[in-house]
Amino acid sequence: QVQVVESGGGLVQAGGSLRLSCSASGSSFSIDHVDWYRQPPEKQREWVAGMPGSGVSSVKGRFTDSRDNAKNVVNLEIDSLKPEDTGTYYCNVRGLRDIRGTLHPFDEWGQGTQVTVST
């Protein structure tokens, strides 16, 4: 099983910056795709950034994502934070896991990290 853990959330003032991290751990796996989502209070979860395994990233406005392949960590930096950025940020990791010589796809979510932006 591949475990996914987000970290780095917290309370920050509007205009500030925050760096979130997504860490994947387990045995015998490779990552193909990592996406970041967020869920504002009382709203549906929405996609905010994604990074295919090729290294080409797509970001949404003030978000910058980067990846440390050696550590299986993906970071998401959010600049010029606004109150509407408040929410729980989730990481979704997809890839392949080697189980006794056979590759199996996996699709795992973390528990989320809370970001609160104050005015």
ZALOFI-854919 format. One record per atom (N, C-alpha, C): residue number from 1; atom name; z, y, x. Coordinates in Angstrom, 1 decimal. Layout:
ZALOFI-854919
+------+-------+--------+--------+--------+
| dodo | ketor |     c3 |     c2 |     c1 |
+------+-------+--------+--------+--------+
|  NUM |    CA |      Z |      Y |      X |
...
+------+-------+--------+--------+--------+
//
This chain:
ZALOFI-854919
+------+-------+--------+--------+--------+
| dodo | ketor |     c3 |     c2 |     c1 |
+------+-------+--------+--------+--------+
|    1 |     N |    0.0 |   -1.2 |    0.8 |
|    1 |    CA |    0.0 |    0.0 |    0.0 |
|    1 |     C |    0.0 |    1.2 |    0.9 |
|    2 |     N |   -0.7 |    2.3 |    0.4 |
|    2 |    CA |   -0.7 |    3.5 |    1.2 |
|    2 |     C |    0.2 |    4.5 |    0.4 |
|    3 |     N |    1.1 |    5.1 |    1.2 |
|    3 |    CA |    2.0 |    6.1 |    0.6 |
|    3 |     C |    1.5 |    7.5 |    0.9 |
|    4 |     N |    1.6 |    8.4 |   -0.1 |
|    4 |    CA |    1.2 |    9.8 |    0.1 |
|    4 |     C |    2.4 |   10.7 |   -0.2 |
|    5 |     N |    2.6 |   11.6 |    0.7 |
|    5 |    CA |    3.7 |   12.5 |    0.5 |
|    5 |     C |    3.3 |   13.9 |    0.8 |
|    6 |     N |    3.6 |   14.8 |   -0.2 |
|    6 |    CA |    3.3 |   16.2 |    0.1 |
|    6 |     C |    4.6 |   16.9 |    0.5 |
|    7 |     N |    4.4 |   18.0 |    1.3 |
|    7 |    CA |    5.6 |   18.8 |    1.7 |
|    7 |     C |    5.2 |   20.2 |    1.9 |
|    8 |     N |    6.1 |   21.1 |    2.1 |
|    8 |    CA |    5.8 |   22.5 |    2.4 |
|    8 |     C |    6.0 |   23.5 |    1.3 |
|    9 |     N |    6.2 |   23.0 |    0.1 |
|    9 |    CA |    6.4 |   23.9 |   -1.0 |
|    9 |     C |    7.6 |   24.7 |   -0.9 |
|   10 |     N |    7.8 |   25.7 |   -1.8 |
|   10 |    CA |    9.0 |   26.5 |   -1.8 |
|   10 |     C |    8.8 |   27.8 |   -2.6 |
|   11 |     N |    9.7 |   28.7 |   -2.5 |
|   11 |    CA |    9.7 |   30.0 |   -3.1 |
|   11 |     C |    9.2 |   31.0 |   -2.2 |
|   12 |     N |    8.2 |   31.8 |   -2.6 |
|   12 |    CA |    7.6 |   32.8 |   -1.7 |
|   12 |     C |    7.2 |   34.0 |   -2.5 |
|   13 |     N |    7.3 |   35.2 |   -1.9 |
|   13 |    CA |    6.9 |   36.4 |   -2.6 |
|   13 |     C |    5.4 |   36.6 |   -2.7 |
|   14 |     N |    5.0 |   37.2 |   -3.7 |
|   14 |    CA |    3.5 |   37.5 |   -3.9 |
|   14 |     C |    3.0 |   38.2 |   -2.6 |
|   15 |     N |    1.8 |   37.8 |   -2.2 |
|   15 |    CA |    1.2 |   38.4 |   -1.0 |
|   15 |     C |    1.5 |   37.6 |    0.2 |
|   16 |     N |    2.4 |   36.7 |    0.2 |
|   16 |    CA |    2.7 |   35.9 |    1.3 |
|   16 |     C |    1.8 |   34.7 |    1.5 |
|   17 |     N |    2.1 |   33.8 |    2.4 |
|   17 |    CA |    1.3 |   32.7 |    2.7 |
|   17 |     C |    2.2 |   31.4 |    2.7 |
|   18 |     N |    1.5 |   30.3 |    2.5 |
|   18 |    CA |    2.3 |   29.0 |    2.5 |
|   18 |     C |    1.3 |   28.0 |    3.1 |
|   19 |     N |    1.9 |   27.0 |    3.8 |
|   19 |    CA |    1.2 |   25.9 |    4.3 |
|   19 |     C |    1.8 |   24.6 |    3.7 |
|   20 |     N |    0.9 |   23.9 |    3.0 |
|   20 |    CA |    1.3 |   22.6 |    2.4 |
|   20 |     C |    0.7 |   21.5 |    3.3 |
|   21 |     N |    1.4 |   20.4 |    3.3 |
|   21 |    CA |    0.9 |   19.2 |    4.1 |
|   21 |     C |    0.9 |   18.0 |    3.2 |
|   22 |     N |   -0.1 |   17.2 |    3.5 |
|   22 |    CA |   -0.3 |   15.9 |    2.8 |
|   22 |     C |   -0.3 |   14.8 |    3.8 |
|   23 |     N |    0.6 |   13.9 |    3.8 |
|   23 |    CA |    0.7 |   12.8 |    4.8 |
|   23 |     C |    0.5 |   11.5 |    4.1 |
|   24 |     N |   -0.4 |   10.7 |    4.7 |
|   24 |    CA |   -0.7 |    9.3 |    4.2 |
|   24 |     C |   -0.2 |    8.3 |    5.3 |
|   25 |     N |    0.5 |    7.3 |    4.8 |
|   25 |    CA |    1.0 |    6.3 |    5.7 |
|   25 |     C |    0.9 |    4.9 |    5.1 |
|   26 |     N |    0.9 |    3.9 |    6.0 |
|   26 |    CA |    0.7 |    2.6 |    5.6 |
|   26 |     C |    0.0 |    1.8 |    6.7 |
|   27 |     N |   -0.5 |    0.7 |    6.4 |
|   27 |    CA |   -1.1 |   -0.1 |    7.5 |
|   27 |     C |   -2.6 |   -0.4 |    7.2 |
|   28 |     N |   -3.4 |   -0.4 |    8.2 |
|   28 |    CA |   -4.8 |   -0.8 |    8.1 |
|   28 |     C |   -5.6 |   -0.1 |    7.0 |
|   29 |     N |   -5.6 |    1.2 |    7.1 |
|   29 |    CA |   -6.4 |    1.9 |    6.1 |
|   29 |     C |   -7.2 |    3.0 |    6.8 |
|   30 |     N |   -8.2 |    3.5 |    6.1 |
|   30 |    CA |   -9.0 |    4.6 |    6.5 |
|   30 |     C |   -9.2 |    5.6 |    5.3 |
|   31 |     N |   -9.2 |    6.9 |    5.6 |
|   31 |    CA |   -9.3 |    7.8 |    4.5 |
|   31 |     C |  -10.7 |    8.3 |    4.4 |
|   32 |     N |  -11.3 |    8.3 |    3.2 |
|   32 |    CA |  -12.6 |    8.9 |    3.0 |
|   32 |     C |  -12.5 |   10.3 |    2.4 |
|   33 |     N |  -11.6 |   10.5 |    1.5 |
|   33 |    CA |  -11.6 |   11.8 |    0.8 |
|   33 |     C |  -10.2 |   12.2 |    0.4 |
|   34 |     N |   -9.9 |   13.5 |    0.6 |
|   34 |    CA |   -8.6 |   14.0 |    0.2 |
|   34 |     C |   -8.8 |   15.3 |   -0.6 |
|   35 |     N |   -8.2 |   15.3 |   -1.8 |
|   35 |    CA |   -8.3 |   16.5 |   -2.6 |
|   35 |     C |   -6.9 |   17.0 |   -3.0 |
|   36 |     N |   -6.9 |   18.3 |   -3.1 |
|   36 |    CA |   -5.7 |   19.0 |   -3.6 |
|   36 |     C |   -5.9 |   19.5 |   -5.0 |
|   37 |     N |   -4.8 |   19.2 |   -5.8 |
|   37 |    CA |   -4.8 |   19.7 |   -7.2 |
|   37 |     C |   -3.5 |   20.5 |   -7.4 |
|   38 |     N |   -3.5 |   21.3 |   -8.4 |
|   38 |    CA |   -2.2 |   21.9 |   -8.8 |
|   38 |     C |   -2.1 |   21.9 |  -10.3 |
|   39 |     N |   -0.8 |   21.9 |  -10.7 |
|   39 |    CA |   -0.5 |   21.9 |  -12.2 |
|   39 |     C |    0.4 |   23.1 |  -12.4 |
|   40 |     N |   -0.1 |   24.2 |  -13.0 |
|   40 |    CA |    0.8 |   25.3 |  -13.4 |
|   40 |     C |    1.7 |   24.8 |  -14.5 |
|   41 |     N |    2.8 |   25.6 |  -14.7 |
|   41 |    CA |    3.7 |   25.2 |  -15.8 |
|   41 |     C |    3.0 |   25.2 |  -17.1 |
|   42 |     N |    3.2 |   24.1 |  -17.9 |
|   42 |    CA |    2.7 |   23.9 |  -19.2 |
|   42 |     C |    1.1 |   24.0 |  -19.3 |
|   43 |     N |    0.5 |   23.7 |  -18.2 |
|   43 |    CA |   -1.0 |   23.6 |  -18.1 |
|   43 |     C |   -1.4 |   22.3 |  -17.5 |
|   44 |     N |   -2.7 |   22.1 |  -17.6 |
|   44 |    CA |   -3.3 |   20.8 |  -17.1 |
|   44 |     C |   -3.5 |   20.9 |  -15.6 |
|   45 |     N |   -3.5 |   19.8 |  -15.0 |
|   45 |    CA |   -3.8 |   19.7 |  -13.5 |
|   45 |     C |   -5.2 |   20.2 |  -13.2 |
|   46 |     N |   -5.4 |   20.9 |  -12.2 |
|   46 |    CA |   -6.7 |   21.4 |  -11.8 |
|   46 |     C |   -7.0 |   21.2 |  -10.3 |
|   47 |     N |   -8.2 |   21.0 |  -10.0 |
|   47 |    CA |   -8.6 |   20.8 |   -8.6 |
|   47 |     C |   -8.7 |   22.2 |   -7.9 |
|   48 |     N |   -8.2 |   22.2 |   -6.6 |
|   48 |    CA |   -8.2 |   23.4 |   -5.8 |
|   48 |     C |   -8.9 |   23.3 |   -4.5 |
|   49 |     N |   -8.9 |   22.1 |   -3.9 |
|   49 |    CA |   -9.6 |   22.0 |   -2.6 |
|   49 |     C |   -9.9 |   20.6 |   -2.3 |
|   50 |     N |  -11.0 |   20.3 |   -1.5 |
|   50 |    CA |  -11.3 |   18.9 |   -1.2 |
|   50 |     C |  -12.0 |   18.9 |    0.2 |
|   51 |     N |  -11.8 |   17.8 |    0.8 |
|   51 |    CA |  -12.3 |   17.6 |    2.2 |
|   51 |     C |  -12.9 |   16.2 |    2.3 |
|   52 |     N |  -14.2 |   16.0 |    2.2 |
|   52 |    CA |  -14.8 |   14.7 |    2.4 |
|   52 |     C |  -14.6 |   14.2 |    3.8 |
|   53 |     N |  -14.7 |   13.0 |    4.1 |
|   53 |    CA |  -14.5 |   12.4 |    5.4 |
|   53 |     C |  -15.4 |   12.9 |    6.4 |
|   54 |     N |  -16.5 |   13.5 |    6.0 |
|   54 |    CA |  -17.5 |   14.1 |    7.0 |
|   54 |     C |  -17.0 |   15.3 |    7.7 |
|   55 |     N |  -15.9 |   15.9 |    7.1 |
|   55 |    CA |  -15.3 |   17.1 |    7.8 |
|   55 |     C |  -15.8 |   18.4 |    7.1 |
|   56 |     N |  -16.7 |   18.3 |    6.2 |
|   56 |    CA |  -17.2 |   19.5 |    5.5 |
|   56 |     C |  -16.2 |   19.8 |    4.4 |
|   57 |     N |  -15.7 |   20.9 |    4.3 |
|   57 |    CA |  -14.6 |   21.2 |    3.3 |
|   57 |     C |  -15.2 |   22.2 |    2.3 |
|   58 |     N |  -14.6 |   22.1 |    1.1 |
|   58 |    CA |  -14.9 |   23.0 |    0.1 |
|   58 |     C |  -13.5 |   23.6 |   -0.4 |
|   59 |     N |  -13.4 |   24.9 |   -0.4 |
|   59 |    CA |  -12.2 |   25.5 |   -0.8 |
|   59 |     C |  -12.4 |   26.5 |   -2.0 |
|   60 |     N |  -11.4 |   26.8 |   -2.6 |
|   60 |    CA |  -11.5 |   27.7 |   -3.7 |
|   60 |     C |  -10.8 |   29.0 |   -3.4 |
|   61 |     N |  -11.5 |   30.0 |   -3.0 |
|   61 |    CA |  -11.0 |   31.3 |   -2.7 |
|   61 |     C |  -10.1 |   31.4 |   -1.5 |
|   62 |     N |   -8.8 |   31.6 |   -1.8 |
|   62 |    CA |   -7.9 |   31.9 |   -0.7 |
|   62 |     C |   -7.3 |   30.7 |   -0.1 |
|   63 |     N |   -7.8 |   29.5 |   -0.3 |
|   63 |    CA |   -7.3 |   28.3 |    0.2 |
|   63 |     C |   -8.1 |   27.8 |    1.4 |
|   64 |     N |   -7.4 |   27.4 |    2.4 |
|   64 |    CA |   -8.1 |   26.8 |    3.6 |
|   64 |     C |   -7.4 |   25.5 |    3.9 |
|   65 |     N |   -8.3 |   24.4 |    4.0 |
|   65 |    CA |   -7.7 |   23.1 |    4.3 |
|   65 |     C |   -8.2 |   22.6 |    5.6 |
|   66 |     N |   -7.4 |   21.8 |    6.3 |
|   66 |    CA |   -7.7 |   21.3 |    7.6 |
|   66 |     C |   -7.1 |   19.9 |    7.7 |
|   67 |     N |   -7.7 |   19.1 |    8.6 |
|   67 |    CA |   -7.3 |   17.7 |    8.7 |
|   67 |     C |   -7.0 |   17.3 |   10.1 |
|   68 |     N |   -5.9 |   16.6 |   10.3 |
|   68 |    CA |   -5.5 |   15.9 |   11.5 |
|   68 |     C |   -5.8 |   14.5 |   11.4 |
|   69 |     N |   -7.0 |   14.0 |   11.8 |
|   69 |    CA |   -7.3 |   12.6 |   11.6 |
|   69 |     C |   -6.4 |   11.6 |   12.3 |
|   70 |     N |   -5.9 |   12.0 |   13.5 |
|   70 |    CA |   -5.1 |   11.1 |   14.2 |
|   70 |     C |   -3.8 |   10.8 |   13.5 |
|   71 |     N |   -3.3 |   11.8 |   12.8 |
|   71 |    CA |   -2.0 |   11.7 |   12.1 |
|   71 |     C |   -2.1 |   11.4 |   10.6 |
|   72 |     N |   -3.3 |   11.3 |   10.1 |
|   72 |    CA |   -3.6 |   11.2 |    8.7 |
|   72 |     C |   -2.8 |   12.2 |    7.9 |
|   73 |     N |   -3.0 |   13.5 |    8.3 |
|   73 |    CA |   -2.3 |   14.6 |    7.7 |
|   73 |     C |   -3.4 |   15.6 |    7.3 |
|   74 |     N |   -3.3 |   16.1 |    6.1 |
|   74 |    CA |   -4.2 |   17.2 |    5.6 |
|   74 |     C |   -3.3 |   18.4 |    5.2 |
|   75 |     N |   -3.7 |   19.5 |    5.8 |
|   75 |    CA |   -2.9 |   20.7 |    5.4 |
|   75 |     C |   -3.7 |   21.7 |    4.5 |
|   76 |     N |   -3.0 |   22.4 |    3.7 |
|   76 |    CA |   -3.6 |   23.4 |    2.8 |
|   76 |     C |   -2.9 |   24.7 |    3.0 |
|   77 |     N |   -3.6 |   25.7 |    3.5 |
|   77 |    CA |   -3.0 |   27.0 |    3.6 |
|   77 |     C |   -3.4 |   27.9 |    2.5 |
|   78 |     N |   -2.5 |   28.5 |    1.9 |
|   78 |    CA |   -2.8 |   29.4 |    0.8 |
|   78 |     C |   -2.4 |   30.8 |    1.2 |
|   79 |     N |   -3.3 |   31.7 |    1.2 |
|   79 |    CA |   -3.1 |   33.1 |    1.6 |
|   79 |     C |   -3.0 |   34.0 |    0.4 |
|   80 |     N |   -2.4 |   35.2 |    0.6 |
|   80 |    CA |   -2.3 |   36.2 |   -0.5 |
|   80 |     C |   -1.9 |   35.6 |   -1.8 |
|   81 |     N |   -0.8 |   34.9 |   -1.7 |
|   81 |    CA |   -0.3 |   34.2 |   -2.9 |
|   81 |     C |    0.0 |   35.2 |   -4.1 |
|   82 |     N |   -0.3 |   34.6 |   -5.2 |
|   82 |    CA |   -0.2 |   35.4 |   -6.5 |
|   82 |     C |    0.7 |   34.6 |   -7.4 |
|   83 |     N |    1.4 |   35.2 |   -8.3 |
|   83 |    CA |    2.3 |   34.5 |   -9.3 |
|   83 |     C |    1.5 |   33.4 |  -10.0 |
|   84 |     N |    0.2 |   33.5 |  -10.2 |
|   84 |    CA |   -0.5 |   32.5 |  -10.9 |
|   84 |     C |   -0.8 |   31.3 |  -10.1 |
|   85 |     N |   -0.4 |   31.4 |   -8.8 |
|   85 |    CA |   -0.5 |   30.2 |   -7.9 |
|   85 |     C |    0.7 |   29.3 |   -8.1 |
|   86 |     N |    1.7 |   29.7 |   -8.8 |
|   86 |    CA |    2.8 |   28.9 |   -9.1 |
|   86 |     C |    2.5 |   27.6 |   -9.8 |
|   87 |     N |    3.1 |   26.5 |   -9.3 |
|   87 |    CA |    2.8 |   25.2 |   -9.9 |
|   87 |     C |    3.2 |   24.1 |   -9.0 |
|   88 |     N |    3.0 |   22.9 |   -9.4 |
|   88 |    CA |    3.2 |   21.7 |   -8.5 |
|   88 |     C |    1.9 |   21.3 |   -7.9 |
|   89 |     N |    1.9 |   21.2 |   -6.6 |
|   89 |    CA |    0.7 |   20.9 |   -5.9 |
|   89 |     C |    0.7 |   19.4 |   -5.5 |
|   90 |     N |   -0.4 |   18.7 |   -5.8 |
|   90 |    CA |   -0.6 |   17.3 |   -5.6 |
|   90 |     C |   -1.7 |   17.0 |   -4.6 |
|   91 |     N |   -1.5 |   15.9 |   -3.9 |
|   91 |    CA |   -2.6 |   15.5 |   -3.0 |
|   91 |     C |   -3.1 |   14.1 |   -3.5 |
|   92 |     N |   -4.4 |   14.0 |   -3.5 |
|   92 |    CA |   -5.0 |   12.7 |   -3.9 |
|   92 |     C |   -5.8 |   12.2 |   -2.7 |
|   93 |     N |   -5.5 |   11.0 |   -2.3 |
|   93 |    CA |   -6.1 |   10.4 |   -1.1 |
|   93 |     C |   -6.8 |    9.1 |   -1.5 |
|   94 |     N |   -8.1 |    9.0 |   -1.1 |
|   94 |    CA |   -8.9 |    7.8 |   -1.4 |
|   94 |     C |   -9.5 |    7.3 |   -0.1 |
|   95 |     N |   -9.6 |    6.0 |   -0.1 |
|   95 |    CA |  -10.2 |    5.4 |    1.1 |
|   95 |     C |  -10.3 |    3.9 |    1.0 |
|   96 |     N |  -10.2 |    3.2 |    2.1 |
|   96 |    CA |  -10.3 |    1.8 |    2.2 |
|   96 |     C |   -9.1 |    1.2 |    2.9 |
|   97 |     N |   -8.6 |    0.1 |    2.4 |
|   97 |    CA |   -7.5 |   -0.6 |    3.1 |
|   97 |     C |   -7.9 |   -2.0 |    3.4 |
|   98 |     N |   -7.6 |   -2.4 |    4.6 |
|   98 |    CA |   -8.0 |   -3.8 |    5.1 |
|   98 |     C |   -6.9 |   -4.7 |    4.7 |
|   99 |     N |   -7.2 |   -5.7 |    3.8 |
|   99 |    CA |   -6.2 |   -6.7 |    3.4 |
|   99 |     C |   -6.7 |   -8.0 |    3.8 |
|  100 |     N |   -6.2 |   -8.6 |    4.8 |
|  100 |    CA |   -6.6 |   -9.9 |    5.4 |
|  100 |     C |   -8.1 |  -10.0 |    5.6 |
|  101 |     N |   -8.6 |   -8.9 |    6.2 |
|  101 |    CA |  -10.0 |   -8.9 |    6.6 |
|  101 |     C |  -11.0 |   -8.5 |    5.5 |
|  102 |     N |  -10.5 |   -8.1 |    4.3 |
|  102 |    CA |  -11.3 |   -7.6 |    3.3 |
|  102 |     C |  -11.0 |   -6.2 |    3.0 |
|  103 |     N |  -12.0 |   -5.4 |    2.8 |
|  103 |    CA |  -11.7 |   -3.9 |    2.5 |
|  103 |     C |  -11.6 |   -3.7 |    1.0 |
|  104 |     N |  -10.5 |   -3.0 |    0.7 |
|  104 |    CA |  -10.3 |   -2.7 |   -0.7 |
|  104 |     C |  -10.1 |   -1.2 |   -0.9 |
|  105 |     N |  -10.8 |   -0.6 |   -1.9 |
|  105 |    CA |  -10.6 |    0.8 |   -2.1 |
|  105 |     C |   -9.2 |    1.1 |   -2.6 |
|  106 |     N |   -8.7 |    2.3 |   -2.2 |
|  106 |    CA |   -7.4 |    2.7 |   -2.8 |
|  106 |     C |   -7.5 |    4.2 |   -3.2 |
|  107 |     N |   -6.7 |    4.5 |   -4.1 |
|  107 |    CA |   -6.7 |    5.9 |   -4.7 |
|  107 |     C |   -5.2 |    6.2 |   -5.0 |
|  108 |     N |   -4.6 |    7.0 |   -4.2 |
|  108 |    CA |   -3.2 |    7.3 |   -4.3 |
|  108 |     C |   -2.9 |    8.7 |   -4.5 |
|  109 |     N |   -1.8 |    9.0 |   -5.2 |
|  109 |    CA |   -1.3 |   10.4 |   -5.4 |
|  109 |     C |    0.1 |   10.5 |   -4.9 |
|  110 |     N |    0.4 |   11.6 |   -4.4 |
|  110 |    CA |    1.8 |   11.9 |   -4.0 |
|  110 |     C |    2.6 |   12.4 |   -5.2 |
|  111 |     N |    3.9 |   12.6 |   -5.0 |
|  111 |    CA |    4.7 |   13.1 |   -6.1 |
|  111 |     C |    4.6 |   14.6 |   -6.3 |
|  112 |     N |    4.0 |   15.3 |   -5.4 |
|  112 |    CA |    3.8 |   16.7 |   -5.6 |
|  112 |     C |    4.9 |   17.5 |   -4.9 |
|  113 |     N |    4.5 |   18.8 |   -4.6 |
|  113 |    CA |    5.5 |   19.7 |   -4.0 |
|  113 |     C |    5.4 |   21.0 |   -4.8 |
|  114 |     N |    6.5 |   21.6 |   -5.1 |
|  114 |    CA |    6.6 |   22.8 |   -6.0 |
|  114 |     C |    6.4 |   24.1 |   -5.2 |
|  115 |     N |    5.5 |   24.9 |   -5.7 |
|  115 |    CA |    5.3 |   26.2 |   -5.2 |
|  115 |     C |    5.6 |   27.3 |   -6.2 |
|  116 |     N |    6.5 |   28.2 |   -5.9 |
|  116 |    CA |    6.8 |   29.2 |   -6.9 |
|  116 |     C |    6.6 |   30.6 |   -6.2 |
|  117 |     N |    5.8 |   31.4 |   -6.8 |
|  117 |    CA |    5.5 |   32.7 |   -6.3 |
|  117 |     C |    6.2 |   33.8 |   -7.1 |
|  118 |     N |    7.0 |   34.6 |   -6.5 |
|  118 |    CA |    7.7 |   35.6 |   -7.3 |
|  118 |     C |    7.0 |   37.0 |   -7.1 |
|  119 |     N |    7.2 |   37.8 |   -8.0 |
|  119 |    CA |    6.6 |   39.2 |   -8.0 |
|  119 |     C |    7.5 |   40.1 |   -7.1 |
+------+-------+--------+--------+--------+
//
